[in-house]
Amino acid sequence: MADESGNTKATLQWKWVLIGVIVGVVFMTVSFLSVVSTFHNTPIQLLVTTAGFILIGAIVGYLSPGVTIREAMIAGIITMLVMAGIIVAIDAEVGHDKVMMAVLLLFSGIFSLVGGWIGENLQGTLKGNENPASFQYKWVIVGTVVGFVLNVLFVFLLPKLYNMDLQIMSFIFAFSFVVTGFVVGLKSPGVTLKEPAVAGAIAIVIEYLFIQLSLGVEVPMTYLLIGLAEGFLLTFFGAWAGEYVQSMTERVTEKAE
């Protein structure tokens, strides 16, 4: 049974597994050196690495022809095995213990699988029976995951560029929601403004719980409410911009035809 690219669904595209591993090892090495040297905190390191595996899968799923979710999963597992070997070989300190490495070894494939599914949806290869006129829950999930990854990477991978300035960090955090909305608005079928906006609010709740439960930092409920409004509105604005670009692109394509 062939997919849209002409490849049989039973055939594993090892080229994309290899590409995923190369991208993954490079990204993980850079992020490991950056995050470990900046944040001596196991939960933050775990959070960034989790986002990294989702990103690996999303890159493979989005750029590769056909449906390559399995390839994304395998690339994530191999990347984790390579990184585990490097960490053991150089006897690097991973947070306070080696528990993080063991957890990631178990779940790296799942995280990359989720990323692969996200990438395929953004590419448009996983088309279901969704009605563009109705509320599309699938794009809430896509937006939540994209928002989570961008929030984490923007906030925890870039601090050295602005010397941990909290005002700049707040701006970058807010900007990640605009980017999230733009990506979903641009790539989703029909007009999807509410879906990414809801996803932005959900991402805020996830990050609030992470701060409260993993970092043990008490955040006033007022801040959560402000964050929910900020996440919703900024992602909504980004989605509007993405929909506008999508509509302009479709008009240009129609005129060219």
N, C-alpha and C positions, 0 to 999 in steps of 0.2 A: 504493500500500500504506500503510495508516494505522497509526500507533502507538497506544499506550494513551490518549493525550490527544486523539486524533482528527486530529492533524496528519499530513500525508503525510511520509514519511521523506525524500522528495526536496526538500521545501520547507525553505529556510533561514530560521530565525527571527531576523530582523535585530534585533528588539527586544532579544533576549538578547545579541546581539553588542554592541549599544550599551550595555546595562547592564554587561556585562563590561568594556568599555572605560572607562566612567565609574568603576567600582569600581577598576579596575586603575590608572588614572592617579592617582586620589586616593591609593590605597595606596602606589604606587611613589614618589610625590612625598614623602609623609610618611616612608616608610622610607628613601628616599635621603637626605633631610636629616638623619634621626636617625643612620643608620649611618655616613655619610661623616664627620659631625662627631665621632663617637665612635671609630670604628675606621678608621684611615688604612692600610688593608690591602686590597689588591685581591681576594685569595681570599675574605675574609669578605664583602666587598661583593657579589661574584659569588654566593656561597652564599645570602645573604639575598634577592637578586634572583631567583635560581632558585626558591627557596621561594615567593616572591611570585607568580611566574607559575603555579606549580602551584596556589596558593591561588585565583587568579583563575579558572582552569578549574574547580576544585572548586566554587566558589560558583555559577558558571553551571550546571554539571551538576546540582548538588543542588537548586537553587531552581526551575529551569525545568521546565515540563511536557514529557513525552516525552523522547526521546534527543537531547541537544544537545551532542554532543562536538565536532562541526565548528564550532559557534558559539563554543565555548570556545577552540578553536585560533585561529580568526580574531580573536577578541577579544584574545588574547595577542599576536598579530603586530601588530595595529593599536596596541595599547598601547605596544609596544616602539618602533614608528615615531614615535609621538607623543613618548615620553620621549626618544628620540634627537634629535628636532627641538628639544625644550626644552633639552637638554644642550648641543647645538651652539649654539643661539641665545644662551644666557647664558654660553657658553664655560666651563662648569663643569669642575672637575677630577674625573675619574673614576678613583680609585685612582692609579696611577703613570703610566697611559697610556690610550689609547682602545681597547685590545685587548678589554677586558671588554665594551664596548658592541657591538663587532663580533660577538663570540661570542654574546651574548644575542640580537642581531638574527637570527642564523642559527638559534638553538635555542629562541627564545621560543615559537613555535608548538607545538613538540614538548612542551615543559614544560607548556603550557596544555592540550594534548591529553591528557597523562597526568592532569592535574588534573581534566579533564572526565570521564574514565573513572572516576576515584575518586569524584567527585560523583554520577555516575549509579549506581554500586554502592551508595553510602550511601543514595541515594533509593530504590533498589530497582527501577529500571527495566531494569537489565541482569541478568536472571535466567537463569542457565544451567541445566545439568543436575546441579548439585552436590548431593551427598547430605549433608544436615545431620548425619547420624550419622558421617560419615567426616571425615578431616582435610581442611579446605578451604584449599588453597594460595592461592586467589584472595584470601582474607582475610588471608593472611600478607603478600601484596604490598600490599593496601590499608593494612594496619596499618603496614607499613614506611614507605610514603610519607607517611601521616598523621603518624607519629611523627617522621620527618625534618623535615617542615614545622613542626610544633609545637615541636620541640626548637630549631630555628634561630630561629624568630620569638620564642619565649619568652626565649631567652638573649641574642640580639643586638639585639632591638628595644626591650627594656625596661630596659636597664642604667641609663639616666638616672633612672629612677624610684626606684632604690635606691642611687644613687651608686657603682655598680660593686662593691658589697659582695659578696665571694666566697661568704660563707655564704648570703646571700639568693639569689645566682645558683645555687648548688648546690640549694637548695630548689626554686626555680622549674624548674630542669632536671629534677629528680625528679618534680615535679608534672606536667610535660608528658607523662611516660610514663603516669601515672594517667589523664589526660584521653584519651590515645590509646587505651588499653584500654577506657575507658568508651564512647567513640564506636563502636569496632568491636563491642563486646559488645552495645550498644544497637541497632545498625542491622543486624547480620548475622543471617541466619536460623539457627534452631537454637541450640545451645549452643556458642559459639566462645570458649573460654578459652585453649586451647593456641595457637591461631593468632596472636592479638595478642601473647601472651607471647613467642613465637618472633620475631615482628616487632620487639618491643622490643629483643631481643638483637641482631638484625641491624642495627637503627638504631645501636646502640652501636658495632658494628664499623665501620660507615660513617663515623661521627664520629671514631673512633680513627684510621682511615686518613687522613681529612681533616687532622687535627691533625698527624699524622706527616709526610705527604707534601706538603701545601700550606703549612702553617705552619712546618714544619721543627722542631717541638717534640718532643723525645724523651719519650715517656710510658712508664713502667715497665710491664712485662707484668702485674705484680700489680694495677695500677690497671685494666687492661683486664678482668681476671678479675672484679674487684669490680664494675666497671661492667656486665658481662654479667649477673651475678647480680641487680644492682639493676634493670636494664632489664627482665629477665624477670619478676621478682617484682612490681614496681610495675605493670607493664602487665597482668599476670595479675590483680592486685587490682582495677584499673580495669575490666577486662573482666567480672569477677565482679559488680561494682556495676552495670555496664551491663546485664548479663543479668538481674539482679534487677529493675531498673526496667522492662525489657522485659516480663518475666513479669507484673509487677504491672499494667502498662498493658493487657496482653492480658486479664487477669482482669477488670479494670474494664470493658473493651469488651464482653466476653462477657456480663457481668451486665446491661449497658445494653441489649443486644440481646434 
